[in-house]
Structures are given as structure tokens and as C-alpha cells.
């Protein structure tokens, strides 16, 4: 299981590239490499979530083979050096080779993580996960009340399976002395406002690494509509109720609760849900053109998920794609973009906040909960 020895080179590389990304953002010089690498290895998903459309993408089922993904991992390691790669989907555990890919990435010096609904993780798989080099598991979970969770996920009985998987993962951690970092990812919605603080309390009681909140966006894959939120049943329509939740989260964070968001991001949530159109240029220009490298199930690469592909890793290397005319065109498009956007890929953390996050990830106790992530 990766620890400080394996995470430190990644953190140092991340710090260096973050500085270069800031220079590249201002100058346009191609001197930086991405620090957020995501592999969307399948579009398949067994859930029917209200806030996501990926499970409807029946026409997008092309997936690369195990050997093709291994070739991509080798290419990324040659180009980026020690790095963190997040495997996602769809639901990544619907691929039977996922643990094999975790192990292979780890053998190359890549620190692998994953984002999952955790429903497809069998009992046998929980044991394999303790010995494959997996660093972090982000579990999507938007409610602690079973009926609310299953309404949002659209699958009866899913809550019981999730709880069973979490308990098995914790049991395997105790048996193997594993330090797999389990993080709960929760989208703030009007429907689950009353679930956010109880979820944080549950995460703390369970001894999980933390909770990371994100804001509701238009469903991935839909044609962009500036008025989408006005039609959404999930949108936060009671600002005072949201304020009370944000205040409670900030209070708990201030006394050490494991909230993996910056205070600035949490405050910005108030503004976003009142008027999302006011968020477009908050925090300056979007850096995703220099910080992100997102690989889709068929090998297509995107910088921003709202913009077209810049190449395919089955035909070109990662470095060739990063420095391609298509990438330059996309970065220029991103620089001109004024679309309302407050997704986590836009979050910029200070050096102190990055240090605090690193300490939490590798198990070094910091000062209370004043830092952020």
C-alpha cells in the first residue's frame, strides 16, 4: 500500500508542476505538465443516478483492452514520472481487470486511485484491494438515509450493499494493516441538504479519511443550457437552509472534522446556488487547460469535459497530444471561456492547503482542521 515514501515524489512533482502551470497560464509557454490525470475506463454503470447521464450512453460502449490500458500507463509514466492517476467511469469496478490495472500502475511507480459507487465490489475483491497498491478510493455517496440514497441512485437495495462493502473494506484494512484512504464524495443538492451534516458525522464516526463536497452541475453529456438549473428538481431552492448547512460544515471543519474542501470553496457555494451565472470568472482564469489530462474509455483525451477531444492515445503518445495544435486550440478556447463553472477541477489551493492535504493523506497529524483540500 503506498505510503509517504511513494507519495512524496508525487507531491514534490505536483508542487513543481503547479508552479509551472501558473507560469504557462499567464504566458502560454508550453513548460508545464498536467497534475490531474483521470482515466475514465468504462462508460458502463449499474446505477441510475438522477444527477448523472453516463448510464444512458448506450452508444458509447467502446472500451480499450487491458493491454491497451497498460500501454497507456507506461506512456504516462515515461512522460510524467511519478504521478497520481485516478481511475473512474461509469463504474470502474464493472471491469474485471481493474485490480490488475491498479497493481500494474503501482509497479510502474504510478500511485493509483479510483472513484466508485462501491456497489460492484465483491467480498473477494475487498481483500485484493488491500494488496494492489491502491492509494485512495473516492466513494460517491449523497445521503446517509437509505430511502434518500436509493432515490438519488435509482437502485433499490443499493444502500445495504454499500454499507456492507464499507464494513468489509474496514475489516480488511484492520486485518492487513492497510492504509487505503477512503473518501466520501457528496454532491450538494436541494434534495439532500438535510443529509450533508449527518454524512460528515458518519464519515468521522467510521474513521474514514474525509468527505469532499461538490456542487451540482448540469448532467454530464447533456447539451449545455445556461438555464438548466431552473429546470432541475435537485437544485437548491432554499438559500437560508443552504447557509445553515455551510455554517455547520465550516464550524465542524474549524474544530478538526475531516472536511476536504477549502473554506473559500464552501463559501462560494452560497453564491453559486443563488446565482450560478455569477461564478464564471471567480478565482481568475481557468487552469484546466494546463492542469488536466482526461482519458476516455476509447482513448480520446480531453482537457475540459465540456470541450472536444484533442487526440487519442491509441494513435499518439501523451506528450504528442499535450503539445499538439489541437491542444493549443483547446487551451485558447478555455482561456476565452466565461461559462459558469465551479467544479473541483477549477479549485486552486494555496501551498499551505496543499501541505495540509498531503499530511492528511499520508497520515501526519496537523493542527486541528484549519487546513483545507
SEKOLMAR-684488 format. One record per residue (C-alpha): x, y, z; residue in three letters; residue number from 0. Coordinates in pm, whole numbers, always signed. Layout:
atom u:X	v:Y	w:Z	type:Ala	seq:NUM $
...
This chain:
atom u:+0	v:+0	w:+0	type:Unk	seq:0 $
atom u:+152	v:+339	w:-99	type:Unk	seq:1 $
atom u:+277	v:+546	w:+194	type:Unk	seq:2 $
atom u:+486	v:+859	w:+240	type:Unk	seq:3 $
atom u:+782	v:+703	w:+56	type:Unk	seq:4 $
atom u:+580	v:+661	w:-262	type:Unk	seq:5 $
atom u:+356	v:+967	w:-218	type:Unk	seq:6 $
atom u:+636	v:+1216	w:-152	type:Unk	seq:7 $
atom u:+785	v:+1210	w:-508	type:Unk	seq:8 $
atom u:+434	v:+1260	w:-646	type:Unk	seq:9 $
atom u:+370	v:+1552	w:-409	type:Unk	seq:10 $
atom u:+701	v:+1717	w:-496	type:Unk	seq:11 $
atom u:+636	v:+1674	w:-866	type:Unk	seq:12 $
atom u:+286	v:+1812	w:-820	type:Unk	seq:13 $
atom u:+422	v:+2121	w:-642	type:Unk	seq:14 $
atom u:+677	v:+2185	w:-918	type:Unk	seq:15 $
atom u:+425	v:+2141	w:-1200	type:Unk	seq:16 $
atom u:+168	v:+2360	w:-1022	type:Unk	seq:17 $
atom u:+418	v:+2647	w:-1027	type:Unk	seq:18 $
atom u:+492	v:+2584	w:-1395	type:Unk	seq:19 $
atom u:+119	v:+2568	w:-1472	type:Unk	seq:20 $
atom u:+74	v:+2914	w:-1326	type:Unk	seq:21 $
atom u:+354	v:+3046	w:-1546	type:Unk	seq:22 $
atom u:+209	v:+2868	w:-1851	type:Unk	seq:23 $
atom u:-136	v:+3008	w:-1780	type:Unk	seq:24 $
atom u:-3	v:+3363	w:-1786	type:Unk	seq:25 $
atom u:+250	v:+3327	w:-2067	type:Unk	seq:26 $
atom u:+121	v:+3047	w:-2289	type:Unk	seq:27 $
atom u:+465	v:+2881	w:-2278	type:Unk	seq:28 $
atom u:+443	v:+2503	w:-2302	type:Unk	seq:29 $
atom u:+656	v:+2434	w:-1997	type:Unk	seq:30 $
atom u:+406	v:+2254	w:-1773	type:Unk	seq:31 $
atom u:+267	v:+1903	w:-1749	type:Unk	seq:32 $
atom u:-72	v:+1803	w:-1603	type:Unk	seq:33 $
atom u:-116	v:+1713	w:-1238	type:Unk	seq:34 $
atom u:-474	v:+1585	w:-1259	type:Unk	seq:35 $
atom u:-481	v:+1265	w:-1467	type:Unk	seq:36 $
atom u:-812	v:+1083	w:-1496	type:Unk	seq:37 $
atom u:-880	v:+756	w:-1677	type:Unk	seq:38 $
atom u:-1249	v:+705	w:-1750	type:Unk	seq:39 $
atom u:-1203	v:+337	w:-1827	type:Unk	seq:40 $
atom u:-1569	v:+244	w:-1886	type:Unk	seq:41 $
atom u:-1900	v:+418	w:-1950	type:Unk	seq:42 $
atom u:-2091	v:+124	w:-1807	type:Unk	seq:43 $
atom u:-2273	v:+178	w:-1479	type:Unk	seq:44 $
atom u:-2531	v:-24	w:-1288	type:Unk	seq:45 $
atom u:-2674	v:+280	w:-1110	type:Unk	seq:46 $
atom u:-2944	v:+511	w:-1246	type:Unk	seq:47 $
atom u:-2844	v:+835	w:-1077	type:Unk	seq:48 $
atom u:-3063	v:+1143	w:-1102	type:Unk	seq:49 $
atom u:-2761	v:+1374	w:-1132	type:Unk	seq:50 $
atom u:-2566	v:+1178	w:-1397	type:Unk	seq:51 $
atom u:-2642	v:+1059	w:-1751	type:Unk	seq:52 $
atom u:-2341	v:+835	w:-1818	type:Unk	seq:53 $
atom u:-2550	v:+522	w:-1760	type:Unk	seq:54 $
atom u:-2765	v:+623	w:-2060	type:Unk	seq:55 $
atom u:-2470	v:+629	w:-2301	type:Unk	seq:56 $
atom u:-2555	v:+301	w:-2474	type:Unk	seq:57 $
atom u:-2394	v:+431	w:-2794	type:Unk	seq:58 $
atom u:-2058	v:+494	w:-2626	type:Unk	seq:59 $
atom u:-1956	v:+148	w:-2511	type:Unk	seq:60 $
atom u:-1617	v:+127	w:-2687	type:Unk	seq:61 $
atom u:-1356	v:+35	w:-2427	type:Unk	seq:62 $
atom u:-985	v:-23	w:-2456	type:Unk	seq:63 $
atom u:-844	v:-365	w:-2367	type:Unk	seq:64 $
atom u:-634	v:-443	w:-2061	type:Unk	seq:65 $
atom u:-315	v:-437	w:-2270	type:Unk	seq:66 $
atom u:-407	v:-104	w:-2427	type:Unk	seq:67 $
atom u:-459	v:+50	w:-2083	type:Unk	seq:68 $
atom u:-126	v:-92	w:-1967	type:Unk	seq:69 $
atom u:+44	v:+66	w:-2269	type:Unk	seq:70 $
atom u:-117	v:+400	w:-2177	type:Unk	seq:71 $
atom u:+5	v:+367	w:-1817	type:Unk	seq:72 $
atom u:+361	v:+303	w:-1941	type:Unk	seq:73 $
atom u:+338	v:+605	w:-2169	type:Unk	seq:74 $
atom u:+210	v:+828	w:-1886	type:Unk	seq:75 $
atom u:+490	v:+711	w:-1654	type:Unk	seq:76 $
atom u:+759	v:+785	w:-1915	type:Unk	seq:77 $
atom u:+616	v:+1131	w:-1971	type:Unk	seq:78 $
atom u:+513	v:+1241	w:-1623	type:Unk	seq:79 $
atom u:+743	v:+1045	w:-1397	type:Unk	seq:80 $
atom u:+595	v:+952	w:-1056	type:Unk	seq:81 $
atom u:+232	v:+1064	w:-1066	type:Unk	seq:82 $
atom u:-115	v:+1000	w:-931	type:Unk	seq:83 $
atom u:-376	v:+860	w:-1170	type:Unk	seq:84 $
atom u:-747	v:+841	w:-1084	type:Unk	seq:85 $
atom u:-946	v:+554	w:-1241	type:Unk	seq:86 $
atom u:-1314	v:+633	w:-1292	type:Unk	seq:87 $
atom u:-1619	v:+573	w:-1506	type:Unk	seq:88 $
atom u:-1905	v:+492	w:-1534	type:Unk	seq:89 $
atom u:-1844	v:+240	w:-1262	type:Unk	seq:90 $
atom u:-1481	v:+122	w:-1291	type:Unk	seq:91 $
atom u:-1536	v:-197	w:-1087	type:Unk	seq:92 $
atom u:-1757	v:-332	w:-1365	type:Unk	seq:93 $
atom u:-1427	v:-403	w:-1542	type:Unk	seq:94 $
atom u:-1289	v:-735	w:-1421	type:Unk	seq:95 $
atom u:-930	v:-622	w:-1484	type:Unk	seq:96 $
atom u:-943	v:-316	w:-1258	type:Unk	seq:97 $
atom u:-736	v:-456	w:-970	type:Unk	seq:98 $
atom u:-485	v:-586	w:-1225	type:Unk	seq:99 $
atom u:-456	v:-234	w:-1364	type:Unk	seq:100 $
atom u:-408	v:-91	w:-1013	type:Unk	seq:101 $
atom u:-128	v:-338	w:-949	type:Unk	seq:102 $
atom u:+35	v:-269	w:-1285	type:Unk	seq:103 $
atom u:+22	v:+109	w:-1232	type:Unk	seq:104 $
atom u:+176	v:+70	w:-888	type:Unk	seq:105 $
atom u:+456	v:-148	w:-1027	type:Unk	seq:106 $
atom u:+545	v:+136	w:-1265	type:Unk	seq:107 $
atom u:+571	v:+392	w:-987	type:Unk	seq:108 $
atom u:+227	v:+541	w:-1050	type:Unk	seq:109 $
atom u:+9	v:+600	w:-745	type:Unk	seq:110 $
atom u:-342	v:+479	w:-841	type:Unk	seq:111 $
atom u:-673	v:+598	w:-703	type:Unk	seq:112 $
atom u:-1033	v:+535	w:-800	type:Unk	seq:113 $
atom u:-1379	v:+689	w:-785	type:Unk	seq:114 $
atom u:-1659	v:+436	w:-742	type:Unk	seq:115 $
atom u:-2012	v:+381	w:-616	type:Unk	seq:116 $
atom u:-1865	v:+71	w:-439	type:Unk	seq:117 $
atom u:-2170	v:-143	w:-518	type:Unk	seq:118 $
atom u:-1986	v:-376	w:-758	type:Unk	seq:119 $
atom u:-1702	v:-456	w:-514	type:Unk	seq:120 $
atom u:-1735	v:-818	w:-408	type:Unk	seq:121 $
atom u:-1616	v:-958	w:-76	type:Unk	seq:122 $
atom u:-1324	v:-1128	w:-251	type:Unk	seq:123 $
atom u:-1235	v:-801	w:-422	type:Unk	seq:124 $
atom u:-1208	v:-616	w:-91	type:Unk	seq:125 $
atom u:-920	v:-849	w:+0	type:Unk	seq:126 $
atom u:-745	v:-792	w:-334	type:Unk	seq:127 $
atom u:-769	v:-417	w:-288	type:Unk	seq:128 $
atom u:-550	v:-430	w:+20	type:Unk	seq:129 $
atom u:-251	v:-556	w:-178	type:Unk	seq:130 $
atom u:-265	v:-390	w:-520	type:Unk	seq:131 $
atom u:-111	v:-51	w:-444	type:Unk	seq:132 $
atom u:-441	v:+141	w:-441	type:Unk	seq:133 $
atom u:-385	v:+473	w:-264	type:Unk	seq:134 $
atom u:-732	v:+628	w:-240	type:Unk	seq:135 $
atom u:-1090	v:+523	w:-301	type:Unk	seq:136 $
atom u:-1342	v:+803	w:-351	type:Unk	seq:137 $
atom u:-1689	v:+664	w:-280	type:Unk	seq:138 $
atom u:-1982	v:+855	w:-431	type:Unk	seq:139 $
atom u:-2246	v:+885	w:-158	type:Unk	seq:140 $
atom u:-2507	v:+1158	w:-141	type:Unk	seq:141 $
atom u:-2720	v:+1053	w:+157	type:Unk	seq:142 $
atom u:-2696	v:+853	w:+478	type:Unk	seq:143 $
atom u:-3072	v:+787	w:+488	type:Unk	seq:144 $
atom u:-3144	v:+467	w:+285	type:Unk	seq:145 $
atom u:-3456	v:+588	w:+106	type:Unk	seq:146 $
atom u:-3294	v:+917	w:+5	type:Unk	seq:147 $
atom u:-2976	v:+744	w:-111	type:Unk	seq:148 $
atom u:-3173	v:+494	w:-323	type:Unk	seq:149 $
atom u:-3396	v:+764	w:-470	type:Unk	seq:150 $
atom u:-3091	v:+952	w:-595	type:Unk	seq:151 $
atom u:-2915	v:+633	w:-716	type:Unk	seq:152 $
atom u:-3226	v:+478	w:-868	type:Unk	seq:153 $
atom u:-3149	v:+122	w:-749	type:Unk	seq:154 $
atom u:-3348	v:-44	w:-465	type:Unk	seq:155 $
atom u:-3128	v:-225	w:-214	type:Unk	seq:156 $
atom u:-2814	v:-35	w:-314	type:Unk	seq:157 $
atom u:-2772	v:+130	w:+27	type:Unk	seq:158 $
atom u:-2743	v:-201	w:+212	type:Unk	seq:159 $
atom u:-2482	v:-323	w:-35	type:Unk	seq:160 $
atom u:-2283	v:-1	w:+7	type:Unk	seq:161 $
atom u:-2284	v:-28	w:+385	type:Unk	seq:162 $
atom u:-2177	v:-392	w:+362	type:Unk	seq:163 $
atom u:-1889	v:-302	w:+129	type:Unk	seq:164 $
atom u:-1769	v:-21	w:+358	type:Unk	seq:165 $
atom u:-1771	v:-258	w:+657	type:Unk	seq:166 $
atom u:-1580	v:-524	w:+464	type:Unk	seq:167 $
atom u:-1321	v:-273	w:+345	type:Unk	seq:168 $
atom u:-1267	v:-156	w:+703	type:Unk	seq:169 $
atom u:-1235	v:-515	w:+823	type:Unk	seq:170 $
atom u:-977	v:-591	w:+553	type:Unk	seq:171 $
atom u:-788	v:-276	w:+650	type:Unk	seq:172 $
atom u:-767	v:-393	w:+1010	type:Unk	seq:173 $
atom u:-656	v:-743	w:+909	type:Unk	seq:174 $
atom u:-383	v:-627	w:+672	type:Unk	seq:175 $
atom u:-284	v:-302	w:+844	type:Unk	seq:176 $
atom u:-369	v:-133	w:+516	type:Unk	seq:177 $
atom u:-384	v:+245	w:+488	type:Unk	seq:178 $
atom u:-622	v:+267	w:+194	type:Unk	seq:179 $
atom u:-769	v:+617	w:+208	type:Unk	seq:180 $
atom u:-1149	v:+606	w:+178	type:Unk	seq:181 $
atom u:-1303	v:+942	w:+91	type:Unk	seq:182 $
atom u:-1675	v:+1010	w:+59	type:Unk	seq:183 $
atom u:-1769	v:+1239	w:-231	type:Unk	seq:184 $
atom u:-2103	v:+1413	w:-191	type:Unk	seq:185 $
atom u:-2289	v:+1646	w:-426	type:Unk	seq:186 $
atom u:-2482	v:+1925	w:-253	type:Unk	seq:187 $
atom u:-2842	v:+1924	w:-376	type:Unk	seq:188 $
atom u:-3171	v:+2060	w:-252	type:Unk	seq:189 $
atom u:-3292	v:+1704	w:-207	type:Unk	seq:190 $
atom u:-3009	v:+1605	w:+28	type:Unk	seq:191 $
atom u:-2937	v:+1925	w:+223	type:Unk	seq:192 $
atom u:-3057	v:+1756	w:+542	type:Unk	seq:193 $
atom u:-2812	v:+1469	w:+477	type:Unk	seq:194 $
atom u:-2484	v:+1664	w:+450	type:Unk	seq:195 $
atom u:-2407	v:+1720	w:+818	type:Unk	seq:196 $
atom u:-2519	v:+1366	w:+921	type:Unk	seq:197 $
atom u:-2296	v:+1229	w:+641	type:Unk	seq:198 $
atom u:-1998	v:+1422	w:+778	type:Unk	seq:199 $
atom u:-2072	v:+1291	w:+1127	type:Unk	seq:200 $
atom u:-2093	v:+935	w:+989	type:Unk	seq:201 $
atom u:-1764	v:+971	w:+799	type:Unk	seq:202 $
atom u:-1594	v:+1086	w:+1119	type:Unk	seq:203 $
atom u:-1750	v:+808	w:+1327	type:Unk	seq:204 $
atom u:-1640	v:+545	w:+1073	type:Unk	seq:205 $
atom u:-1281	v:+672	w:+1076	type:Unk	seq:206 $
atom u:-1278	v:+739	w:+701	type:Unk	seq:207 $
atom u:-1027	v:+987	w:+563	type:Unk	seq:208 $
atom u:-1282	v:+1258	w:+494	type:Unk	seq:209 $
atom u:-1570	v:+1399	w:+296	type:Unk	seq:210 $
atom u:-1533	v:+1612	w:-14	type:Unk	seq:211 $
atom u:-1833	v:+1816	w:-121	type:Unk	seq:212 $
atom u:-1900	v:+1922	w:-477	type:Unk	seq:213 $
atom u:-2167	v:+2138	w:-634	type:Unk	seq:214 $
atom u:-2445	v:+2024	w:-860	type:Unk	seq:215 $
atom u:-2379	v:+2077	w:-1229	type:Unk	seq:216 $
atom u:-2571	v:+2000	w:-1543	type:Unk	seq:217 $
atom u:-2570	v:+1627	w:-1612	type:Unk	seq:218 $
atom u:-2255	v:+1517	w:-1793	type:Unk	seq:219 $
atom u:-2315	v:+1464	w:-2162	type:Unk	seq:220 $
atom u:-2613	v:+1695	w:-2195	type:Unk	seq:221 $
atom u:-2601	v:+1985	w:-2440	type:Unk	seq:222 $
atom u:-2510	v:+2294	w:-2240	type:Unk	seq:223 $
atom u:-2807	v:+2502	w:-2132	type:Unk	seq:224 $
atom u:-2743	v:+2823	w:-1933	type:Unk	seq:225 $
atom u:-3083	v:+2783	w:-1767	type:Unk	seq:226 $
atom u:-3055	v:+2412	w:-1680	type:Unk	seq:227 $
atom u:-3067	v:+2470	w:-1304	type:Unk	seq:228 $
atom u:-3406	v:+2642	w:-1328	type:Unk	seq:229 $
atom u:-3548	v:+2313	w:-1458	type:Unk	seq:230 $
atom u:-3366	v:+2084	w:-1215	type:Unk	seq:231 $
atom u:-3561	v:+1913	w:-938	type:Unk	seq:232 $
atom u:-3233	v:+1872	w:-749	type:Unk	seq:233 $
atom u:-3133	v:+2238	w:-741	type:Unk	seq:234 $
atom u:-3102	v:+2413	w:-403	type:Unk	seq:235 $
atom u:-3401	v:+2644	w:-386	type:Unk	seq:236 $
atom u:-3377	v:+2747	w:-18	type:Unk	seq:237 $
atom u:-3066	v:+2965	w:+32	type:Unk	seq:238 $
atom u:-3126	v:+3001	w:+406	type:Unk	seq:239 $
atom u:-3125	v:+2621	w:+450	type:Unk	seq:240 $
atom u:-2803	v:+2601	w:+248	type:Unk	seq:241 $
atom u:-2642	v:+2872	w:+461	type:Unk	seq:242 $
atom u:-2724	v:+2678	w:+776	type:Unk	seq:243 $
atom u:-2560	v:+2364	w:+632	type:Unk	seq:244 $
atom u:-2248	v:+2554	w:+516	type:Unk	seq:245 $
atom u:-2219	v:+2722	w:+856	type:Unk	seq:246 $
atom u:-2239	v:+2384	w:+1030	type:Unk	seq:247 $
atom u:-1978	v:+2232	w:+798	type:Unk	seq:248 $
atom u:-1741	v:+2525	w:+849	type:Unk	seq:249 $
atom u:-1785	v:+2506	w:+1226	type:Unk	seq:250 $
atom u:-1702	v:+2136	w:+1228	type:Unk	seq:251 $
atom u:-1411	v:+2185	w:+990	type:Unk	seq:252 $
atom u:-1275	v:+2454	w:+1220	type:Unk	seq:253 $
atom u:-1257	v:+2209	w:+1509	type:Unk	seq:254 $
atom u:-1095	v:+1931	w:+1313	type:Unk	seq:255 $
atom u:-1368	v:+1741	w:+1129	type:Unk	seq:256 $
atom u:-1238	v:+1572	w:+809	type:Unk	seq:257 $
atom u:-1380	v:+1816	w:+552	type:Unk	seq:258 $
atom u:-1165	v:+1804	w:+238	type:Unk	seq:259 $
atom u:-1271	v:+2135	w:+87	type:Unk	seq:260 $
atom u:-1124	v:+2480	w:+119	type:Unk	seq:261 $
atom u:-1319	v:+2729	w:+323	type:Unk	seq:262 $
atom u:-1327	v:+2952	w:+14	type:Unk	seq:263 $
atom u:-1498	v:+2677	w:-189	type:Unk	seq:264 $
atom u:-1760	v:+2626	w:+79	type:Unk	seq:265 $
atom u:-1832	v:+2999	w:+98	type:Unk	seq:266 $
atom u:-1856	v:+3014	w:-280	type:Unk	seq:267 $
atom u:-2129	v:+2750	w:-268	type:Unk	seq:268 $
atom u:-2363	v:+3010	w:-119	type:Unk	seq:269 $
atom u:-2313	v:+3239	w:-418	type:Unk	seq:270 $
atom u:-2334	v:+2958	w:-671	type:Unk	seq:271 $
atom u:-2673	v:+2830	w:-562	type:Unk	seq:272 $
atom u:-2812	v:+3184	w:-553	type:Unk	seq:273 $
atom u:-2685	v:+3277	w:-900	type:Unk	seq:274 $
atom u:-2465	v:+3026	w:-1085	type:Unk	seq:275 $
atom u:-2412	v:+3270	w:-1371	type:Unk	seq:276 $
atom u:-2209	v:+3491	w:-1136	type:Unk	seq:277 $
atom u:-1940	v:+3225	w:-1087	type:Unk	seq:278 $
atom u:-1783	v:+3221	w:-1433	type:Unk	seq:279 $
atom u:-1470	v:+3427	w:-1368	type:Unk	seq:280 $
atom u:-1444	v:+3393	w:-990	type:Unk	seq:281 $
atom u:-1088	v:+3298	w:-896	type:Unk	seq:282 $
atom u:-939	v:+3418	w:-1224	type:Unk	seq:283 $
atom u:-883	v:+3222	w:-1541	type:Unk	seq:284 $
atom u:-947	v:+2850	w:-1561	type:Unk	seq:285 $
atom u:-623	v:+2650	w:-1539	type:Unk	seq:286 $
atom u:-772	v:+2317	w:-1654	type:Unk	seq:287 $
atom u:-600	v:+2351	w:-1994	type:Unk	seq:288 $
atom u:-265	v:+2314	w:-1821	type:Unk	seq:289 $
atom u:-355	v:+2101	w:-1519	type:Unk	seq:290 $
atom u:-586	v:+1825	w:-1652	type:Unk	seq:291 $
atom u:-541	v:+1523	w:-1878	type:Unk	seq:292 $
atom u:-862	v:+1322	w:-1904	type:Unk	seq:293 $
atom u:-866	v:+994	w:-2095	type:Unk	seq:294 $
atom u:-1197	v:+845	w:-2206	type:Unk	seq:295 $
atom u:-1287	v:+477	w:-2238	type:Unk	seq:296 $
atom u:-1189	v:+468	w:-2607	type:Unk	seq:297 $
atom u:-858	v:+651	w:-2556	type:Unk	seq:298 $
atom u:-979	v:+1000	w:-2651	type:Unk	seq:299 $
atom u:-815	v:+1278	w:-2448	type:Unk	seq:300 $
atom u:-993	v:+1588	w:-2321	type:Unk	seq:301 $
atom u:-863	v:+1881	w:-2121	type:Unk	seq:302 $
atom u:-1212	v:+2003	w:-2025	type:Unk	seq:303 $
atom u:-1502	v:+1758	w:-2035	type:Unk	seq:304 $
atom u:-1721	v:+2028	w:-2190	type:Unk	seq:305 $
atom u:-1493	v:+2058	w:-2494	type:Unk	seq:306 $
atom u:-1396	v:+1822	w:-2777	type:Unk	seq:307 $
atom u:-1111	v:+1571	w:-2773	type:Unk	seq:308 $
atom u:-755	v:+1676	w:-2856	type:Unk	seq:309 $
atom u:-634	v:+1332	w:-2968	type:Unk	seq:310 $
atom u:-639	v:+959	w:-2899	type:Unk	seq:311 $
atom u:-379	v:+760	w:-2705	type:Unk	seq:312 $
atom u:-408	v:+457	w:-2931	type:Unk	seq:313 $
atom u:-266	v:+668	w:-3216	type:Unk	seq:314 $
atom u:-36	v:+920	w:-3044	type:Unk	seq:315 $
atom u:+168	v:+945	w:-2726	type:Unk	seq:316 $
atom u:+50	v:+1153	w:-2433	type:Unk	seq:317 $
atom u:+330	v:+1407	w:-2488	type:Unk	seq:318 $
atom u:+245	v:+1441	w:-2859	type:Unk	seq:319 $
atom u:-119	v:+1505	w:-2775	type:Unk	seq:320 $
atom u:-31	v:+1755	w:-2500	type:Unk	seq:321 $
atom u:+180	v:+1962	w:-2739	type:Unk	seq:322 $
atom u:-46	v:+1920	w:-3044	type:Unk	seq:323 $
atom u:-213	v:+2202	w:-3240	type:Unk	seq:324 $
atom u:-547	v:+2064	w:-3115	type:Unk	seq:325 $
atom u:-431	v:+2110	w:-2754	type:Unk	seq:326 $
atom u:-320	v:+2467	w:-2825	type:Unk	seq:327 $
atom u:-655	v:+2542	w:-2986	type:Unk	seq:328 $
atom u:-840	v:+2397	w:-2686	type:Unk	seq:329 $
atom u:-631	v:+2600	w:-2439	type:Unk	seq:330 $
atom u:-714	v:+2916	w:-2630	type:Unk	seq:331 $
atom u:-1081	v:+2817	w:-2617	type:Unk	seq:332 $
atom u:-1055	v:+2757	w:-2240	type:Unk	seq:333 $
atom u:-888	v:+3097	w:-2193	type:Unk	seq:334 $
atom u:-1186	v:+3262	w:-2365	type:Unk	seq:335 $
atom u:-1443	v:+3059	w:-2172	type:Unk	seq:336 $
atom u:-1672	v:+3250	w:-1935	type:Unk	seq:337 $
atom u:-1913	v:+2966	w:-1866	type:Unk	seq:338 $
atom u:-2041	v:+2932	w:-1513	type:Unk	seq:339 $
atom u:-1826	v:+2657	w:-1361	type:Unk	seq:340 $
atom u:-1738	v:+2568	w:-1003	type:Unk	seq:341 $
atom u:-1635	v:+2205	w:-1041	type:Unk	seq:342 $
atom u:-1348	v:+2058	w:-840	type:Unk	seq:343 $
atom u:-1109	v:+2070	w:-1137	type:Unk	seq:344 $
atom u:-1125	v:+2450	w:-1104	type:Unk	seq:345 $
atom u:-1022	v:+2451	w:-739	type:Unk	seq:346 $
atom u:-686	v:+2618	w:-674	type:Unk	seq:347 $
atom u:-531	v:+2552	w:-333	type:Unk	seq:348 $
atom u:-263	v:+2753	w:-158	type:Unk	seq:349 $
atom u:+73	v:+2597	w:-68	type:Unk	seq:350 $
atom u:-37	v:+2569	w:+296	type:Unk	seq:351 $
atom u:-358	v:+2395	w:+194	type:Unk	seq:352 $
atom u:-169	v:+2151	w:-29	type:Unk	seq:353 $
atom u:+68	v:+2069	w:+256	type:Unk	seq:354 $
atom u:-228	v:+2010	w:+488	type:Unk	seq:355 $
atom u:-390	v:+1778	w:+234	type:Unk	seq:356 $
atom u:-66	v:+1584	w:+185	type:Unk	seq:357 $
atom u:-27	v:+1541	w:+561	type:Unk	seq:358 $
atom u:-381	v:+1411	w:+591	type:Unk	seq:359 $
atom u:-333	v:+1169	w:+301	type:Unk	seq:360 $
atom u:-13	v:+1019	w:+439	type:Unk	seq:361 $
atom u:-133	v:+1018	w:+800	type:Unk	seq:362 $
atom u:+66	v:+1304	w:+951	type:Unk	seq:363 $
atom u:-145	v:+1488	w:+1207	type:Unk	seq:364 $
atom u:-159	v:+1861	w:+1153	type:Unk	seq:365 $
atom u:-306	v:+2139	w:+1358	type:Unk	seq:366 $
atom u:-673	v:+2071	w:+1410	type:Unk	seq:367 $
atom u:-874	v:+2106	w:+1094	type:Unk	seq:368 $
atom u:-768	v:+2455	w:+986	type:Unk	seq:369 $
atom u:-616	v:+2341	w:+659	type:Unk	seq:370 $
atom u:-816	v:+2261	w:+351	type:Unk	seq:371 $
atom u:-822	v:+2047	w:+46	type:Unk	seq:372 $
